Amino acid sequence: MEKRKLIWYWIITGILSFCIFFGGLTQALLLKQTIEGFKPLGYPTYFIAFIGIWKMLGVIAILVPGFKLLKEWAYAGIFFTMTGAVISHIASNDIKPQIIAPIVFAIFTVLSWYLRPATRKIIEAN
């Protein structure tokens, strides 16, 4: 059972990390399509780059061995960013099919956090 849990952890964490990192990269680089996607939300352009940089740093924190407390904060940050994206779209009446992605990523964040190996937790299981 533990091996299956580890396999699922890496599958979910790999997909999550890839999507969040490259989404963050497009935000950090302020690509035109990304800026257009944020326009209905009313956020300033500098905020887009700021969030993108923090997303990339969060993914790095989750993937790099060690730094257990930092991983907890990174998971929380990604979860808050994804749920905040959903709320921002709803509050702006910008409900499109694209709203599904942050919902799925929030779920993947929780699953990755839950399935992580004991060596990646602050308190290791006995």
Contact map, one row per residue, 1 for C-alpha under 8 A:
111110000000000000000000000000000000000000000000000000000000000000000000000000000000000000000000000000000000000000000000000000
111111000000000000000000000000000000000000000000000000000000000000000000000000000000000000000000000000000000000000000000000000
111111100000000000000000000000000000000000000000000000000000000000000000000000000000000000000000000000000000000000000000000000
111111110000000000000000000000000000000000000000000000000000000000000000000000000000000000000000000000000000000000000000000000
111111111000000000000000000000000000000000000000000000000000000000000000000000000000000000000000000000000000000000100000000000
011111111100000000000000000000000000000000000000000000000000000000000000000000000000000000000000000000000000000000111000000000
001111111110000000000000000000000000000000000000000000000000000000000000000000000000000000000000000000000000000000000000000000
000111111111000000000000000000000000000000000000000000000000000000000000000000000000000000000000000000000000000000100000000000
000011111111100000000000000000000000000000000000000000000000000000000000000000000000000000000000000000000000001100111000000000
000001111111110000000000000000000000000000000000000000000000000000000000000000000000000000000000000000000000000100000000000000
000000111111111000000000000000000000000000000000000000000000000000000000000000000000000000000000000000000000000000000000000000
000000011111111100000000000000000000000000000000000000000000000000000000000000000000000000000000000000000001001100000000000000
000000001111111110000000000000000000000000000000000000000000000000000000000000000000000000000000000000000001100100000000000000
000000000111111111000000000000000000000000000000000000000000000000000000000000000000000000000000000000000000000000000000000000
000000000011111111100000000000000000000000000000000000000000000000000000000000000000000000000000000000000000000000000000000000
000000000001111111110000000000000000000000000000000000000000000000000000000000000000000000000000000000001001100000000000000000
000000000000111111111000000000000000000000000000000000000010000000000000000000000000000000000000000000000000000000000000000000
000000000000011111111100000000000000000000000000000000000000000000000000000000000000000000000000000000000000000000000000000000
000000000000001111111110000000000000000000000000000000000000000000000000000000000000000000000000000000000000000000000000000000
000000000000000111111111000000000000000000000000000000110010000000000000000000000000000000000000000000000000000000000000000000
000000000000000011111111100000000000000000000000000000110010000000000000000000000000000000000000000000000000000000000000000000
000000000000000001111111110000000000000000000000000000010000000000000000000000000000000000000000000000000000000000000000000000
000000000000000000111111111000000000000000000000000100000000000000000000000000000000000000000000000000000000000000000000000000
000000000000000000011111111100000000000000000000001111110000000000000000000000000000000000000000000000000000000000000000000000
000000000000000000001111111110000000000000000000000110010000000000000000000000000000000000000000000000000000000000000000000000
000000000000000000000111111111100100000000000000000100000000000000000000000000000000000000000000000000000000000000000000000000
000000000000000000000011111111100110000000000001101110000000000000000000000000000000000000000000000000000000000000000000000000
000000000000000000000001111111000000000000000001111110000000000000000000000000000000000000000000000000000000000000000000000000
000000000000000000000000111111100000000000000000100000000000000000000000000000000000000000000000000000000000000000000000000000
000000000000000000000000011111110110000000001001100000000000000000000000000000000000000000000000000000000000000000000000000000
000000000000000000000000011011111110000000000000000000000000000000000000000000000000000000000000000000000000000000000000000000
000000000000000000000000000001111111000000000000000000000000000000000000000000000000000000000000000000000000000000000000000000
000000000000000000000000000000111111100000000000000000000000000000000000000000000000000000000000000000000000000000000000000000
000000000000000000000000011001111111110000000000000000000000000000000000000000000000000000000000000000000000000000000000000000
000000000000000000000000001001111111111000001001000000000000000000000000000000000000000000000000000000000000000000000000000000
000000000000000000000000000000011111111100000000000000000000000000000000000000000000000000000000000000000000000000000000000000
000000000000000000000000000000001111111100000000000000000000000000000000000000000000000000000000000000000000000000000000000000
000000000000000000000000000000000111111111100001000000000000000000000000000000000000000000000000000000000000000000000000000000
000000000000000000000000000000000011111111100000000000000000000000000000000000000000000000000000000000000000000000000000000000
000000000000000000000000000000000001111111000000000000000000000000000000000000000000000000010100000000000000000000000000000000
000000000000000000000000000000000000011111100000000000000000000000000000000000000000000110010100000000000000000000000000000000
000000000000000000000000000000000000011111110000000000000000000000000000000000000000000000000000000000000000000000000000000000
000000000000000000000000000000000000011011111011000000000000000000000000000000000000000000000000000000000000000000000000000000
000000000000000000000000000000000000000001111111000000000000000000000000000000000000000000000000000000000000000000000000000000
000000000000000000000000000001000010000000111111100000000000000000000000000000000000000000000000000000000000000000000000000000
000000000000000000000000000000000000000000011111110000000000000000000000000000000000000000000000000000000000000000000000000000
000000000000000000000000000000000000000000111111111000000000000000000000000000000000000000000000000000000000000000000000000000
000000000000000000000000001101000010010000111111111100000000000000000000000000000000000000000000000000000000000000000000000000
000000000000000000000000001111000000000000001111111110000000000000000000000000000000000000000000000000000000000000000000000000
000000000000000000000000000100000000000000000111111111000000000000000000000000000000000000000000000000000000000000000000000000
000000000000000000000001001100000000000000000011111111100000000000000000000000000000000000000000000000000000000000000000000000
000000000000000000000011111100000000000000000001111111110000000000000000000000000000000000000000000000000000000000000000000000
000000000000000000000001101100000000000000000000111111111000000000000000000000000000000000000000000000000000000000000000000000
000000000000000000000001000000000000000000000000011111111100000000000000000000000000000000000000000000000000000000000000000000
000000000000000000011001000000000000000000000000001111111110000000000000000001000000000000000000000000000000000000000000000000
000000000000000000011101100000000000000000000000000111111111000000000000000000000000000000000000000000000000000000000000000000
000000000000000000000000000000000000000000000000000011111111100000000000000000000000000000000000000000000000000000000000000000
000000000000000000000000000000000000000000000000000001111111110000000010011011000000000000000000000000000000000000000000000000
000000000000000010011000000000000000000000000000000000111111111000000000010000000000000000000000000000000000000000000000000000
000000000000000000000000000000000000000000000000000000011111111100000000000000000000000000000000000000000000000000000000000000
000000000000000000000000000000000000000000000000000000001111111100100110010000000000000000000000000000000000000000000000000000
000000000000000000000000000000000000000000000000000000000111111110000110011000000000000000000000000000000000000000000000000000
000000000000000000000000000000000000000000000000000000000011111110000000000000000000000000000000000000000000000000000000000000
000000000000000000000000000000000000000000000000000000000001111111100000000000000000000000000000000000000000000000000000000000
000000000000000000000000000000000000000000000000000000000000011111100000000000000000000000000000000000000000000000000001000000
000000000000000000000000000000000000000000000000000000000000000111110000000000000000000000000000000000000000000000000001000000
000000000000000000000000000000000000000000000000000000000000100111111110000000000000000000000000000000000000000000000000000000
000000000000000000000000000000000000000000000000000000000000000001111111000000000000000000000000000000000000000000000001110000
000000000000000000000000000000000000000000000000000000000000000000111111100000000000000000000000000000000000000000000000010000
000000000000000000000000000000000000000000000000000000000000110000111111110000000000000000000000000000000000000000000000000000
000000000000000000000000000000000000000000000000000000000100110000111111111000000000000000000000000000000000000000000001000000
000000000000000000000000000000000000000000000000000000000000000000011111111100000000000000000000000000000000000000000000000000
000000000000000000000000000000000000000000000000000000000000000000001111111110000000000000000000000000000000000000000000000000
000000000000000000000000000000000000000000000000000000000110110000000111111111000000000000000000000000000000000000000000000000
000000000000000000000000000000000000000000000000000000000100010000000011111111100000000000000000000000000000110010000000000000
000000000000000000000000000000000000000000000000000000000000000000000001111111110000000000000000000000000000000000000000000000
000000000000000000000000000000000000000000000000000000000100000000000000111111111000000000000000000000000000000000000000000000
000000000000000000000000000000000000000000000000000000100100000000000000011111111100000000000000000000000100100000000000000000
000000000000000000000000000000000000000000000000000000000000000000000000001111111110000000000000000000001100110000000000000000
000000000000000000000000000000000000000000000000000000000000000000000000000111111111000000000000000000000000000000000000000000
000000000000000000000000000000000000000000000000000000000000000000000000000011111111100000000000000000000000000000000000000000
000000000000000000000000000000000000000000000000000000000000000000000000000001111111110000000000000001101100000000000000000000
000000000000000000000000000000000000000000000000000000000000000000000000000000111111111000000000000001100100000000000000000000
000000000000000000000000000000000000000000000000000000000000000000000000000000011111111100000000000000000000000000000000000000
000000000000000000000000000000000000000000000000000000000000000000000000000000001111111110000000001001000000000000000000000000
000000000000000000000000000000000000000000000000000000000000000000000000000000000111111111000000001001100000000000000000000000
000000000000000000000000000000000000000000000000000000000000000000000000000000000011111111100000000000000000000000000000000000
000000000000000000000000000000000000000010000000000000000000000000000000000000000001111111110000000000000000000000000000000000
000000000000000000000000000000000000000010000000000000000000000000000000000000000000111111111110001000000000000000000000000000
000000000000000000000000000000000000000000000000000000000000000000000000000000000000011111111110000000000000000000000000000000
000000000000000000000000000000000000000000000000000000000000000000000000000000000000001111111100000000000000000000000000000000
000000000000000000000000000000000000000110000000000000000000000000000000000000000000000111111100000000000000000000000000000000
000000000000000000000000000000000000000000000000000000000000000000000000000000000000000011111110000000000000000000000000000000
000000000000000000000000000000000000000110000000000000000000000000000000000000000000000011111111000000000000000000000000000000
000000000000000000000000000000000000000000000000000000000000000000000000000000000000000011001111111000000000000000000000000000
000000000000000000000000000000000000000000000000000000000000000000000000000000000000000000000111111000000000000000000000000000
000000000000000000000000000000000000000000000000000000000000000000000000000000000000000000000011111100000000000000000000000000
000000000000000000000000000000000000000000000000000000000000000000000000000000000000000000000011111111000000000000000000000000
000000000000000000000000000000000000000000000000000000000000000000000000000000000000110010000011111111100000000000000000000000
000000000000000000000000000000000000000000000000000000000000000000000000000000000000000000000000111111110000000000000000000000
000000000000000000000000000000000000000000000000000000000000000000000000000000000000000000000000011111111000000000000000000000
000000000000000000000000000000000000000000000000000000000000000000000000000000000110110000000000011111111100000000000000000000
000000000000000000000000000000000000000000000000000000000000000000000000000000000110010000000000001111111110000000000000000000
000000000000000000000000000000000000000000000000000000000000000000000000000000000000000000000000000111111111000000000000000000
000000000000000100000000000000000000000000000000000000000000000000000000000000100100000000000000000011111111100000000000000000
000000000000000000000000000000000000000000000000000000000000000000000000000001100110000000000000000001111111110000000000000000
000000000000000000000000000000000000000000000000000000000000000000000000000000000000000000000000000000111111111000000000000000
000000000001100100000000000000000000000000000000000000000000000000000000000000000000000000000000000000011111111100000000000000
000000000000100100000000000000000000000000000000000000000000000000000000001001100000000000000000000000001111111110000000000000
000000000000000000000000000000000000000000000000000000000000000000000000001000100000000000000000000000000111111111000000000000
000000001001000000000000000000000000000000000000000000000000000000000000000000000000000000000000000000000011111111100000000000
000000001101100000000000000000000000000000000000000000000000000000000000000000000000000000000000000000000001111111110000000000
000000000000000000000000000000000000000000000000000000000000000000000000001000000000000000000000000000000000111111110000000000
000000000000000000000000000000000000000000000000000000000000000000000000000000000000000000000000000000000000011111110000000000
000011011000000000000000000000000000000000000000000000000000000000000000000000000000000000000000000000000000001111111000000000
000001001000000000000000000000000000000000000000000000000000000000000000000000000000000000000000000000000000000111111101100000
000001001000000000000000000000000000000000000000000000000000000000000000000000000000000000000000000000000000000000111111100000
000000000000000000000000000000000000000000000000000000000000000000000000000000000000000000000000000000000000000000011111101110
000000000000000000000000000000000000000000000000000000000000000000000000000000000000000000000000000000000000000000001111100100
000000000000000000000000000000000000000000000000000000000000000011010010000000000000000000000000000000000000000000011111110100
000000000000000000000000000000000000000000000000000000000000000000010000000000000000000000000000000000000000000000011111111100
000000000000000000000000000000000000000000000000000000000000000000011000000000000000000000000000000000000000000000000001111100
000000000000000000000000000000000000000000000000000000000000000000000000000000000000000000000000000000000000000000000100111110
000000000000000000000000000000000000000000000000000000000000000000000000000000000000000000000000000000000000000000000111111111
000000000000000000000000000000000000000000000000000000000000000000000000000000000000000000000000000000000000000000000100001111
000000000000000000000000000000000000000000000000000000000000000000000000000000000000000000000000000000000000000000000000000111
